[in-house]
Amino acid sequence: MNDIRRTMLWVVFGMSLVMLWDQWQIYNGRQTTFFPSPTPVVAAPGAATSASGVPSAVPQASTSGAVGDMAKASTDAVPQGGTVPVAHELVEVKTDVLKLTFDTAGGSVVRAEFLKHVDMADNSRNFVLLDDSKERVYLAQSGLISASGGAALPTHKAVMTLTPGERTLQDGSDTLELRFESPEVGGVKLIKTYTLTRGSYALAVKHEVLNVGSTPVSPQLYLQLVRDGNKPPGESSFYFTFTGPAVYTEAKKYQKVDFEDIEKNNVDVEKSATNGYVAMVQHYFASAWLLGDGIQRDLFLRKVDTNLYSVGMIAPLAELAPGASKTLDTTLFAGPQEEKVLEALAPGLELVKDYGWLTILAKPLYWLLDQLHQIINNWGWSIVALVVLLKIAFYWLNAKAYASMAKMKAVNPKITEMRERLKDNPQKMQMEMMRIYREEKVNPMGGCFPIMIQIPVFIALYWVLLSSVEMRNTPWLGWIHDLSSPDPLFILPIIMTLTTVLQTSLNPAPPDPLQAKMMWFMPLAFSVMFFFFPAGLVLYWITNNVLSIAQQWVINTRMGVPPKFHFPKF
């Protein structure tokens, strides 16, 4: 009876910790872990807005030097307290993989629909990354500001003229071009030329700056991504994936920044560099502004408005004499996190596919998984094959662990008898237990160390499967139509639970009754979580369990210790 009470107290204690942690998250301004609701996108009273209701998003004076100076100039360039005085329009453009919507106000990309990826919440619709709607704000903008705090220049608010031309990528053509030209503002014109390429999610964006005035000007080009702070719709809290801005430079490498840190002005990233990119990251997808190496740029992150944030960079241009022009080539990426594609676009861009601190292990695992897929041509069976290869690689480590467990199982009757005999003398019981282990040449921790060595590898594989967009909407067999979504019939989680029970029951039961009961608590709780995990992850774990059971059974049999299931006696 006392053992049951202690077990129940452990359960209550564990649940209390979970609830306290959840309340701590809410107290610190974060969403609840359980059934979080999206924060509405609300414009602050008095904020400068465009006709679409998007608050002005340019770097503010939280930065210093030239960046701080040009913030004022940029703000002055935007009409305050009203709408853009000249009518603007939305223009839809389509390639084989993208349907983009451009706003002639600034020539900004205000919507990006992926024609090869469906929405997880509604399979009848395509997935939308960039958006400008009542529910979501996620935009890619660029414009000019004065380095000297002089006259206003064409910003992302300036209503541009779109040159007539094709709006759909035609058969037999590999590129589609759109040319936006701003009116003269402060003696300067800005011409943006987007080049869309067949099969690509990267847009080449040429910014041409012309001084059509009578005095020299010193413009700076800013590139920014503006996004609300909500998690992607339908994203599970169990995945613990990152959503937010990121900055990459050669000096400090890849740095993620939480929206909460921007809110608290607690951002520590490199402010100036001659390489790198800025990005907005979420599960499976990302957007990024890319600028060539060797070009000076200032990096910024800031809060734009209520639940609205921006990340971007500012590139100073050389002083332009009257009649002179300057062209700067940039790239806007908005697409899935396909590792090989990202690697080819820019150094370090593949890091938006975030494996965390286990990247050094995860990248070769993904490479191996991709090689297997090229042979098998099925991601589900490729996962199975990868786990088989890993089990072969770790065969001798597992053999040592299972051999140690088999020895423990053989001496368990002696340990149990001794504990019962010396239960009133704990000190002597401990000494006698060590004597038995020494005489039988058994190391109680011998089964743990080989397994602990493998844990980082399997955690890295977990992140590979969780992060790989290739699993998204990819079928395996039968009822599994999407390896990135939970099993709709819960068949895989049930099988996984059964294999976990069998694997746990093959291990020697601890002599202490309470420890024996607690040994079952974590595996069963872990199994419950897998009912909400993607089918690909559950498939990987089932394969690992089945191979572990088979190996443990063979080793026990070879050592003369008949395999026996030890089920708990609650």
N, C-alpha and C positions, 0 to 999 in steps of 0.2 A: 504493500500500500504506500509506504514511504517513497519507493522508487517511482511509482505512478505520479505522486504529488510533485516530486522533484522534476520529472519529465514535463508535467503540465506547467510548472513554474518557468522552466526554460523556454517553453513555447510562448507563454505570456510575455516573458521578458524580451524575447526576440521580436515579437509583434509590437511591443511598446517602443523598442528602439526604432523600428521602421516608421511608426506613426510620429514619434518625436522628431526624427530626421525630416519627415515630410513637412511638419509644421515649421521647422527651422528654415526649410526652403521657402515657404510662404512668407515667413517673417522677414527674410532677406530679399524680398521682392521677386522671387522666382515663382514659376508656376508649380502647382501641386503635381506630384508624380502620378497621382491617380486621377484619371479623367480630366486632364488639363483642357482649358478652353482658350481659344485664341484671343489675344488682346486686340480690340478694334483699332484701326488706323484713324486717328483723329488729328486734324490740323489745329494747331494752337491758335487762340484768338489773336487776330492781327497779323498772322503770318502772311508773307507775300506768297501768292498762289498764282498758278497759271490757270488757263481756262479749264483744264482737266482736274483742277483741285490739287495739283502736286505742289507741296511747299518748295520754296527756293532752297537749293542744296549746293552751296559753295563753301569753301573753307572759311572758317571764321578766325578771329584774332586769338584763338587759343594757341596758335603757332606763333613763331617769331620772325623777325626780319622781313624778307621779301614776301614770304607767305602771308604774314600778318597784314602787310601793307596792301596786297592785292585783294584781301578779303573785303576791305571797305569799297574798293573800286568795283568789285563784282556786285556787292550789295546795291551800290548806286545805280548799276546798270539795269536793275530789275525794277519795273514799275511797282510801287508800294501801295498796298491797300486796295488794289483793284485787279482787273483782268488785263491780259495782253490786249492792247488797243487794236491790233490788226488780227483779222480772223485767220485761224489756222485750221488745218485739216489732217486727218489720219489717212495714211497710204498703206495699203496691204501689198506685200511682195511675197512671192512663193518660189521655192526651189524644190528639189526632190526630197530634202530632209527638213526644211524649215518653212514656216509661214510666219513672216515678220510683219509687225505693224510699226511704221515710222510716223512720228509727229513732225509736221513741218515747223512747229515751234522748236527751234534748235536743231532740227534734223535728228532728234533723239529716237532710240529704239524703246518703244513702250510696251511691246508685247512680242514674245517669242514662243511659238507653238512648235513642238517637235512631232513631225509626221511619222516617225518610226518608233515612237514611245507612247503608250497609252497611259491615261490617268489611273492611278492605283485605286482611287475611290470610285471611279466610274469608267469601266473598260470601253464604253461606247464613245468616249471623248479622247482626244489627244492630250498629252501632257503639256502644260503651259508653265514655263519658267518665268520669264519677264512678264510683267502684267501691270496694268494701271486701271484698277477697278475699285468699287466700293469696299470689297473684301481685302484686296491685296495691293501693295505698291512695291514695284521692283523694276527699276529703270536703269538704262545706260545712257549717260549724258556726257557732252563735252562742249567746250566753249573757250572764249578768250577773256582775259583780264589784263589790266595794265600793270606792269612791274613798278611803275613810278607813282601809282595812285592818281594818274591823270584822268583823261576823259574815259567815259564808259566805252566798252568794246562789245562786239557781238557775243552774247552768252548763249546758254541753252534755252533762253527765253525768246531770243530773236526769231521772228517768223521768217522762214526761208522760202525760196522759190525752188521747186523741184523741176528739173529739166525733163521734158516729155521723153518717154521711152518705154521699153518693155517692163512689165510688172511681174512676169512669170518666166522662169527659166525654160527656154524652148528646147525641144528635142534636137540633138545635134550640137547644142551649145553648152560650153562648160562654165561660162561666167555670166553674171548679170550685174549691171552697173547702175547705180543711182547717184545723181549729182544734185546736192543742195547748195544754194547760194544765198547768203544773207544780204540784207540791205546794208548800205553804208552806215556804220555806227562809229562815231569818233574818228572818222576819216579812214576806217578799216573795213574791209570786206573779208568774210570767212567763207571758204568753199569746202564742203565736205563731200568726198566721193567714196561711197561704199561699193566694194566689189565682193559679190557673193559667188562662191564656187560650188560646183556640183559635188554632192556628197560630203560637204564640209560644214562644220558649225563655227568656223572662224571667219570673221569678216575683216577684210583689209579696209582700213579707213584712212584715206589720205586727207590731211588738213592743210589747205593752202590759204595762206594769209597774205592779203594784198593791201598795201598802203596806197589808198587812192586820194589821200589828203595832201596838204601842202607843207606839213611839218613831220619830222621824224617821230616814230612811235616805238615803244618797247613792249610788245605784247608777250603774254605767257599763255600757253595752252593748258587747260585743265581737263582731265579725264576722270570721271567718277561713276560709281555704282551706288544707287540709292535704294534702300530696302527697308521694309517694316521689320520689326523684331519678332514676328510670330514664327513658330515652328511650321514647317511645311504641312499642309493639310493631310491628315491620315497617318502622320508619323507616330510610331509607337514609342512610348516612354521607356520600354524595355531595351531599346536599341542603343541608347546613350550616344547617339551620333551628334556631331557638331553642326550648328547652324550659325553663320555669322561671317564677318569680314576676316580677311587674311592678307598678310603682306609678306613678300619675299624679296630679300636682297642677298647678294653674295656674302656680305659680311655677317649678317645675323640669321641667314637662312629663312626657314618657313616659320612665321609667327601667326598664331590664331589669336583673335581678340573677341571676347564675349561682349554681347550687347550691354550687359550689366556693367562691364568695366568702362565702356564708353560713357554710359550714363553717369558713372561716378568719377569720370575724368581720371581714371586709373589705367592709362594706356602707356606702355613702354615699348615703342617700336622705333626703328631707325627713321629719323626725320628726313634724311637726305642721302641720295645714292646716285650712282651712274649706271645702275642695272636693276633688274628685278621687275616685279609686277604687283598689282593689287587685285584682289578677288573677293567675291562673295561665294560662300561655300554652303552646301547643304547635302543631305544624303543623296548620293548617286549623281548629282548635277552641280555645276558651278558656272560662274561667269567671271571674266577677267579682262582687264585692260592691259595690253602688252606694249612696251616701248623698247626700241632697240638698245643694245648695250652701248655704253659710251656717251649717252645723252643724259645730262644732268636733270634730276627730277627731285622735287620735294614731295614727301608722302604725308597724307593726312587721314585721320579718322575723326568723325565728329557726330554729335547728335544734331539732326536737322530740325526735328519737331517731335511732338508727342509720338512715341513708338516709331520713329523714323530715323534711320542712320545712314551715313555715307562713308565710303572709303574711296580714296582717289590719289592722284598725283598731278603735280604742276610742273611743266617743262618750260623754262625760260627760252625765248627765242631771241636771236640777235636783233639789235636795233635796225629798224627798217627805215630807209630814207624814202622820201616821196617818190612814188612810182615803183618801188622795189617790192619783191614778194619773197616768201619763205614757205617751204613745204616740209611737213613732218609726217612721216608714215607711221601709223599705229595699227594695232590689231585688236578687235573686240571678239572675245570667245564667249559663246553661250551655248553650252551643250552638256552631254553626258561625260562622266569621268572615265573615259576609256584610256587606260594607262599609256599605251603605245602612241596614241594620237597626241596626248598631252606632252609626252616627252619630246615629240618632234616639233611642237610649237615653240617652246621656250624652256630654257634651263630651269629646273625646279618646279615647273607647272604641274608635273605628275603628283606632287606632294599634296595637292588639294584633295586627292584620294587618300584620306588620312588613315594611316595605320597606327598612329600614336608612337609610343616609345619602342614598339617592336617592329618598326619599319625595316630594320636590318635583316630580320628573319622573314617578314611578310613579303617583301619584294621577290626574293628567290622562290618562295612558295607560289606566288601568283604566276611567276614565269613558268614554273613546272606545271601548274594547273592549265595554263594557256597552251603549253606544248602538248599535253594530254588531250586537250579539246581538239586540237588540230588533227589528231589521230583518230579519236573516238567520235568527234562531231556531236557530242551530247554532253551538256554541262553536268547533268545529274550523274551519269556514269563516270565522267571525268573526276568528280568529287570522290566517288567510291574508289577509283583507281589511285588517286592521290593518297588517300588514307591507307590503302594497301601498301603502297611504296613506303610511306612513313613507318608503318608497323614493321616492315622488313628491315628498314634502316635502324630501328630501335629494338630489333628482336633480342639481342643479347642483353641489353639493359632490362627489358621486360622479363627475360628469362631469369635474371638474377633476382628481380623483385618477387616474381611468383615462386621461385625456389625458396626464398626466405619466408614467404607466407606459408608455403607448404610445411616447412620445418616448424613454424609457429603453431600450425594446426596440429602437428604431431605431438607437441609437448603440452598442448592446452589441457588435456585431462590431468596431467601432473600439476599444472598451475592451479586448476580449479580445486583439486583435492587439497592442495597446500593452503589455499586461501580460506577454505572452509575450516581447516584444522587450526590455522593461526589467526583467525579473524579477530581475536581479542588482543593480539600482539602485533600491531602494524609494523613496528620496527623490525622484529624478527621475520615477519612476512616478507618485507622488502629484501632483506639479506638472503633469505631462502630462495626468493624468486631470481635474484641475480646469480646465485649459485647454480640453479637449474639451467639458466640461459648459458652460463659459462661451460658447464659440463656437456650440454647438448650442442654447443657451438652455434647458438642461435643469437642473432642480432635483432632485437625488437624493432629497430629502425631500418633494418636491411631492406624491407619492402617499400620504404618511403623514398629514400634518396634517388634510386633510378627513375621513379615516377616523377619526382620533383624536377629532375633535369629536363624531362620532356614537356613539362607544363608550359613554358614559354613558347615552344614550337606550336602546340595545339591552340594556345590563345592567339598566336599570330595567324594561324589558319582560320580561326573564328573571325578575325577582323578582315581577312582576305575575302571570305565568303559574304560577310555582312556588307562590305564596301563595294564589291564588284557589281557595276551596273549591268554586266553581261548576264547576271542571274535574273535581272528584272524582266518579268513577263516571259520567262523562258520555261518551256515545259520539260518534264522529265519523262514520265510514263503514266498512262491511265488517268487517274483523277488529279494528278499534280500538273496543273497548267502554268504555274508560276512558282519558280524556286525561291523568289524573294518574298513571297507571301506565306502566311501560315497555312498549313494543310486544312482545306475546307471541311474535310470529313474527320479530322483528328486521328487518322489511322497511324501516321508516322509518330506523333507524340505518344500514342498508346504503346506502340511497339518499343519506342525509346524507353518508356517507363518500365516496361516488362524486362527489357535487357539490363536496365540499371539495377532492378531488383535482383535479377539472377546474378549479375556480376558482384553486387554487394554481398549476397548470400554465400558466394563461394569463398569469400575472405574469412579467415578465422575470427570467430566472435571474441571480443575482449572479455577477459575473466570478470571484470566488474560489470554487474547487471545494468547499472545506469549508463556506463559507456557503451554497452552493447545496444541499448535502446537509442542513444543519441547518434550512434553510427548510422542509423537508418533515417534520421530526421533530415539531414542535409541532402542526401541523394534524392529523397522523395520530394522535398521542397524544390530542388533543382529541376526535377522532372516536370513539376507543375508549370514552371516558367516556360518550358519548351512548348507548351500549348500555344504560346503567343509568338514564338520565334519563327523566322522564315523556314520553309520546308527544306531548303538547301542545307541550312545549319543542322537541322534535326537529322537529315540523311547522313551528314558527316559524322554525327555523334553515334547514330545507330551502328554505322559501319565500324567505328572504333570500338564500341561495346562488344559487338559480335566477335570481332577478331581477338579482343582481349579475353573474352570468355573461352574461345577455342584454344588459345595459347595457354591459358591458365589450366584448363582441363588436361591438356597433353602433358604439361610439366608435372602436375600433381600425380598423374598416372605413372609417369616414368620414375618418380621418386618413391613410389610405393605408398603414397597417401591417397586413398580413394577419394575422388571428388565428392563432396557432400555439401548440400545446401543448408545454411544456418539461418533459418527464418526467426525473426524476433518473437519473443513470448511476452506480449503486452498484457 
